[in-house]
Each structure stands twice: as C-alpha cells, then as structure tokens.
Amino acid sequence: MLRKRNTKIIATLGPSSSSPLKIHSLFQAGADIFRLNFSHGTHNDHRKRVFHIRQYEKRLGRPIAILGDLQGPKIRIGTFKKKSVTLVNNQKFDLDLDPKPGNEKRVFLPHPEIFKSVKKNTKVLIDDGKILLNIVGVNSEKITTEVLNGGKISNMKGVNIPDVFIKMSSLTKKDIKDLEFCLDLSLDYVALSFVQKAKDLIDLKKHIGSQTGVMAKFEKPLAIKRMDEILFHCDAAMVARGDLGVEMPPEEVPIIQKRIVQSCRDFGKPVVVATQMLDSMINSPSPTRAEASDVATAVFDAADSLMLSAETASGKFPVQSVQIMDRIIRGVENDNSYRQILESKKITLEETTSDAISSAASQVVKTVLAKAIFTYTRSGATAKRAARERPTVPIIGLSPDRITARQLALIWGVHTIHALEPKSFSGMIENACDLAKKEGIVKKGDYVVVTAGAPIGVSGSTNNLRIAKIN
C-alpha cells in the first residue's frame, strides 16, 4: 500500500491517457490522484475515465481520488476576418461589443462586464501576455487601447486583466453543468478557476453543500491579496502558476508559491503546486534540469501534491512523466537537508485539543521510535492535522466514509484506507495493529501511535492518543 514518498502526484487525464491500461500504468508509476480538466473533452469522455478509475479502484482495494477542474470564466477575444492580424507598437486598437469579425483596428470582446470594470491606464494582456495593451479610453461599448508590445494575434486568444476586480461570477453556465456532472459522478474534489474573492467559494458551496471538497485555484493577483479569507472557505488550494505567471511579474511567482504553501499549512489545508512542472516532457522522454529543480523546490516548500497537466493529458510520454516526478520527489525526501528545512518551517497551532493531540503525536513518534501514526477520522480533519506536522513516519488514515478516504489521497504523507468504524477504542487500537502488520509497515515489537476521538463517530473530537506495541 505504501508509496516510498510523502508528496503526492496528480495526473491529468486526456487523449494520451484515457484507456484502462494507461490509467493503471499511471497509478502504478506513482499517480495518487487523477484530474479531469473540463476546459477540454466531453462529458462522455470524462464519464468513461471515471468508470475506468473506479473499476481499477475496486480491483486494487485502495481509495483513489478524482479532481474535477472547472474551466471558469476564461475571457477570450472574438475572431478576425483573416484569422489573424499583426499589431504594431504605439498603434491604437479597439476592443468592442460588435460581434463582427475583427481587423487590424478592432476585435470583439464578448464580456460587457469588463467595460464596467476597467479604466484609463489599465493594462490588458492577450495570448498569455505576448500582446500588451494600455487602455487610453473606455465607454459602455468600446475600450480604446494603445499597443505597448505588438505582434501577431489570432482568433479566440485569452485575455488577462491584472489587478482589476471584474464584476463577473466565477461560475459560468458551462461550469454549473459541469459541476452537476461532477456531483452526479461523486468526484472527490471540484476546483474553482479564477477565484477573486471568498464569495466565489461561498456561491459554489451553495450548489455543492457537503457533497465534495472545494479547491480554490490561486491564479489572479486579487486572490493573493485576499488569501486568508479564501483559504478559510476552501477545503484545498492550488498554486495555478500558468495564469498567475501571466498576470504577475515572473520574479514574483516563486515567492508567491512559497507564501501560499506556507499559509495553507498554517490553515491546515492541503495545497497543490501546478503548471509547467515537466513541460518539456510533452515532447521529450526526459525533463530539463531546470524542471527537475522546479519540482524539487515545490517538495522542499512542503507542498502536499504536485500536478502534471499536458504532460500526462496530451503528451507523448505520460507514464514516464509520472515516473520521473516520482523519482525527483523521492530523491529530495531522502536528502538530509529536506528534514532540516521541513522542521525549520514553524506553524502556528490553534488552541484546540485536536492540534494538541496531533502535535504531541509527532513528538511521541520520535521518543518511542514508532513506525507509523494511525488516525481514525470520519471527516478527514484528524489526518489533515497529523499531516500538517510533517511527521517522520507514515500516517495511515482510516475512515468509514468512502469519500473522506479518497480525499485523503491528496494529503502529504497520508496513506488512506476505507475501513469499518470500530465499536470501541480498544477495538480501534487492535484493528490498527492488525492493519499495520498486514500492510508490512511494522513487525512484532514495533510501536505505533494511534489518535482518534471519543465518542467514536463524532467529527472534530480528536482527544485521544495511545501508544500500541505490536504483538
């Protein structure tokens, strides 16, 4: 059951990785969570992928998490008469509400809410920042800009407007349909794109209730400014460096990555680092040394999970991408400096029994040289708190709730088991010891640390810590 590492791997499924054999191969190579990207593919495509994952999960007898990533309100320009035009520095160029094909002087921007949000000297980025425009005039039907960085611009390219709050919902009509589909298939997490404020998450939860976990994607500068309130309302977070890197200076992105990861750990929320981690492996069987270093940095930062996007979805070497990411993670985690860096990152404990028990468990492990921490959890909170301490031994998360068991696959160091709820605390300890022996984690004479709540079955009541010796 145990991976030989703590940091988890998310593999995005797509044309290169949708067959049952490829899904099995990705999991065997090291993928812990599978991502469905709703910016691409049909519902039928995604339904087949979920079916293959769940069939494999039954055969394997181990929970596997699935993340549904909603597209969000991706802003795009319209089309051009000649499919593309070339803009020249210092020329004027209009973005307007006229749906006719564009030319060298104008193009359709089908988002009237933007015209109400921007003002003079607002910067507009097109095609991942390749084109830079500066607004010199705006009214309810037309935005007039001056071209600062020109170049070729073609149909339906994406638009980014940094540092401006756009008065639009993070949930589009397409997203709501995709969300209903995710809930129908009981996906374990749903990621919300282009979050600007906490209300975006509150609105999403009105549709979801408690059916699945909500992941907030940090890809806009405004979200960084409101990080704490956003983290309070989500179940997990993602450092989505693609759009974040477009809207912010590149030298700021690594610093923001570290800030988000540390803040998530303080909040006890799992965090994913994503985008372009092994980008060259879309077409190459090996990564660049810079990419290997980037993956290593995210591991040193103590991220819970790292994500592969096009590398596994549409690349030529999906399985090799997972294998190499697995090797890099294990290499870092086996280095002496890794533990030193982890322990230097102080976290702020809340004045709760749960935090006290989880912190004590990590200390007890060192004192009695225990081989594992077992956490019994219905909601997943106990296992998350244990993982937040980044202990030196595996955390075995046992839950009677199947979705909770799957969601724990995202968490650093947690190896998850869907298990029946014990009737007593002594039965819980006995069950933990039996499972530890069965999985080859411990042998006779070893110690394990068990944390749980009493009364059994009540969420958020972690108040017991026991040391058990394997007989």
N, C-alpha and C positions, 0 to 999 in steps of 0.2 A: 504493500500500500504506500509506503513512504517514498517520496521523492528525496533525492540527495541534496536538496536545497530548500531555502525558505521563501525566496522571492518567487512569485507565481508568473506564469506566462499566459497571455491572452492571444489566441489565433483567430483572425478574421476569416470567415468562410466566403468563398466566391467561386468563379468559374474554374480556378485551379485546384479547388479543394472541397468539392461538394459530394463526391462519391463516398459510399460507406468505407471503402478501403482507404481513401485519403484521410477521412476523419479519424479512423482507427490509427493510421500511421502518425498523424499529427499528435494524437494523445500519447501514443507510445513514445514519440520523440520528446515529449515534455509539455505539451499544451495542457493547461489546467481548466481554462475557460474558453468557450467559443463565442465569437461575436458575430452577430448578423447586422450588416450595415444597410439600413433602409434608404440610403441615398442611391442604392443600386439593387437590381434584382426585383422579381415579382413576389407576391405573397406565396404563390405556388412553389417557387424556388426555395423560399425560406421554410415553408412547411415541410418539404422533403428533408431539408437539412436537420430540422428539429427531430423529425421522426428517426433519422439515422442515428443521431446522438443519443436519443432516449433508448433505442434498441441496444446500442452498444453499452450504455449505462447499465441496463438490466443484466447483460452478459457479464459485465465487469464486476458488478456488485459494489460500485463506488460512485458517490454523487458527483455529477459533472454540471457545472454552472453554464448558463447561456445568457448572454447580454444582448439585448435589442437596442441598437443605437439609432435614435430618431434623427431624421435629416435636419429638422429645424428650419427657420425662415432664411434660407440661403438667398441672398439678394443677387440678382443677375440682371444684366442689360438685355435688350432685345436683339434683333438680327439686323444685318446690313444688306443692302441691295446686292453688293458684290461679295458677300460672306465675310469680308474683312476690309479694314481701311488702315492707313498709316497716319498717326498723329505726329505733328511736328512741335517741338518746344516753342512756347510762347503764343501758339495759336489759341483761338477761342474754340470751345467745344461745348455743346449743349446736351444736357440730359433732360428729357421731357416726357410728357404723358401721351404723346402721339404714337399709336401702335404701328404706324407705317415703318417699313424697313429704313434703317439709318444710312448715313453717308459720312463724308469727311467732316461735316459740320455739326451733326447731331445723332442721337440714338435714343430709342425708347427705354425708359426706366419705369417698369410697371409696379411701382411702390409709392403711392401718393402720400403715405405716412412719412416718408423720408423728406418730402418737400416741406413738411411742417416742423421737422426736427433740426435741419441744418441751417447754418447762417454763413455770412461772409467770412472768408479765410478758413473755412472748414476744409480739411484735406480729404480727398476721395481716392481710394486705391482700386485699381481694376486689374484682373488677371493675376492674383496673388502678389500684388504690389508692383508688377512690371510697369504699369502705367500710373503716374501720379498726377492728379489734377488738384487745382486750388479754386475754391468757389469764389467768384467775384460778384455774383448777383443771384438772387433767388426770389421766386414768387410761387403762387399755388400751382402753376402748371409747367414751370421751366426753371432749371438750375443752369446758370451760365458759369463755365469754368475756364481757367487758363491752364494750358498744358505745361507742367513743370518737367516731367520725364515722359517723352513721347515714345512711339514705337508702333508695332503692328497690333491691332486689336480686332478680334473676330467675334462671331455670334455667341451669345449666351454666356459671356465671361462673368465670373463672380465679382462682386463689388464689396469692398470693406470701407467702413467709415469709422475710424478710431475715435475714442473719447467723446462720442456723441450718443446720448440715450435716444434710441429710436423707439417711438411710441407704437410698438407692434408686439403682438403676442409671440412668445417663444414656441407656441403650439400652432402649427398651421392645420388646415383641413386635412391635408395628407397625413400629418403627424397623428391626428386623432384617429384616423382609420387604421394607421399602422399600430397605434397604441392598443386599440381594441383587439387587433390581431395578436399582439404580444400577450395580452391578458388571456385571450382565448387559448393560447398555447402554454400558458403558465410559465412564461420566461422568468428568470430569477432576478434580473436587473433590467431597468429601462434607463438609458442615458438621454438626457435632455441637452440638445445643442444650443449654442449661442445664448446661454443664460446671462441675463443682465442684472437681475435682482432676485431677492428671496421670493417675491410674489410669483415669479415664474414657476418655482418649485411647488409653492402652495397651490397654485392653479392646477398643476399636473396631478398633485395628490388628491384633488377633488375627483378626478377621473379614476384614480387608482385605488384609493383607500389604503388598505394594508395588504393588497394582493401581491405586491412585488416591491423590490428595493429600487430606490431612485438615485441615479448617479448624475451629479452636476458636472458638466464639461466647462472647464475654465479656458475660454478662447477669446474673450473680449477684455480690454483694459478695465472697463467699468466693473466687471465681475471681480477683478483683482482688488479694486478699491472696496468692494463690499464682501470680501472673502469670509469674514467671520459670520455674518448673518446668513450667507448662502450655505456655509458648512453646517450651521445649526439646523437647517431644514432639509438636508440631504442625508442619504444613507452611505454614500460613497462619492468620490470625486475623481475627475480625470484632468490631468495636465495635457490639454489638446494643443500641442505645440505648432500644428500646422497653421491654423488661422491666427493663433496668438503670435506666431512669428511674423505674420504678415502685418498685423496691426500694431506691433511694438518693435522698437529697435532690436536687432538680433543680439546685441550685447546684454540686453536686459532679460532675455528669455531664460538662460541658465540660472540667474539669480532668483527669478520668479518661481522657477521649478523647485528650487530648494525651499523657498518660503512656503509654497503650497504644501509640499510634502511634510514639512515640519509642523505646519498648522493642522494638517489632517491628523497627524499623530497626536498632537495636543488634544484635539477634539475626539480622538478615538474613532476616527472614520477612515476606512481603507482608501488608498489613493493609487491611481493608475498613471504611469507615465507613457505617453503615446506619441506616435507620428514620426516617421522617417528614422526609426531606430536602426534598421539594417537596410536602408532604402536601396543601396546598390545591389542587394541580393534579389531584387525583382528580376534582374537580367544576368546576375553573376552568381556562381556557386560559392563564393566567399565574400565576406564584407571587407570594407576598407578598415584600416587600423583606427581611423578617427571614429568610425561607427562602433567598433568594439569598445573604444574608450568611452563613448557616449552611453552605451548600455551599462558599462561598469560604473560610471558616475551615478546613474539612477539607482543602482544597487547600493552603492556607498551612501547615497542620500536616504536610504531605508524605505524606498517605495514598496508598497505591498505587491504590485503587479506591474509588468511591462507588456506593452501591446505591439503586436505585429499587424500591419494593415494590408497594404497592397502586396507586401512580401509573401503572405500566405493566400490572399484572396485571388490575385491575378498574376502573381509572379511565376517564373519558370522553376523556382526551387523552394516550394513551400515547406516541405519536410526538413530540408537542410537548414532553412532559416530558423526553425524551432530548435533543431539540434545545436546549432551554433550559439543561439541565445542561451540555451540551457548550459552549454559548456562555459560561456563567459560568466554567467551568474555563479555557477559552482566554483569557478576559479577565484572570483572575488570573495565569496563567502568562506572559502578555505584559507584565505590570506590572513595572517596575524593582525594586520592593520585594520581589517574590517571590524572585528570585535571591539578594538580600541575606539574606532570612530563612532560605532553604534553607542557605546557606553558614554561617550563624551556629549551626546545629544540629550540634554536633560529635558524631561517632560514634566508638565505641571499636573499633579494629581488632584482630583476633586476630593472633597471631604465626604467621601461615601464609603460604606462598608465594602462595596464591590471593588473600588480602587485599592483599598487597603489590603483586601484578600489577594488581588491579582499581583500587586507589588510584592507582597510577602511571599507568594509562590515562587517568584523568580529568585528571591534570596534563599529560600529553603532548598531549592534545587542545587544551588552552589554548596550549601552547607552539608547536605547529606549525599551529595553526588548522585542525585536522582537521574533517571534515564529519560523521563517524559513527564509532561503535565497533562492530566486528563481533566477536561472541563465538560460538565453536563449542562446543556443550555437549551432552552426552548426558543428564545428569541435570537440567540447568537451573541447577545451583549457580553456574556461571561467570556466567551472565546476571544472576542474583539479586545476586551480589556487585558486578557492574558497576552495577546499578541502585541499590544501596544508597548509592553515592557521589553519586547525583543529578547526573550529568554534564550539560554544557550542550548536548550534541548527541544525536541519536537513537542508541539501542542496537539493533542488528539481531541478534536471537538466532536462530542457525541450529542445528537439531537433527535428527539422523537418526531420533529417536524421536518418533512422531506424538503420543503423549500428552504428552510433555515440551513439544513445540512448542505444543500447545493450552494447557497450564498456564501458559506464559509470557505468555499474553494478559492475565493478571491483574496482571502486574508493571509498576510505574511505568517509563515511558519505553521499554519493550521492544517492538519490532515484530518479530513472530515469523515464521520461515519453516521449513517442513518441507523439509529438504534432504538429499541423499545425503551420506554421510560421505566426505570426501576421502581419498585414499591417501597423501598427503604434505603436509608443512607448506607447501611452495611451492605445491602444488595448492590448498590451503586459501586462501591469500592471493589467488591468481589468481581463484578462484571468488568470493571476497568482492568483489573489484574489479568483476568482471563483473555480479554481482547489484546492486551499488550503482549502476552505470551504467544497468542495465535498469530499476531502480525510480525513476530520476530523482533519486536522492539526491545524486549527485556528477556532476562533469563533468571533462573532461581537465585535468590539472594539479592537481586537488584531492588532499588526503591523507585516508587513513582509518587508524584504529588497529585492529589485529587481535589478539585474545587467544585463547589456546587451550592445550590441554595436550599434552604429548608423554610417552609414546607416545600416538598418536591412538586414540581409542575407549575410553580408561580414564577412568572417572568420578573427579572430585575431584583431578585432576592439573594444574590450570591453572598453568603455569610459563613461558609464552612470551608475549612482547609484541612486535609488529612494527609498523613504520610503513610503509604502502604508498602509492605515488603512482600516481594513475590515469593510464594512458597513452591 
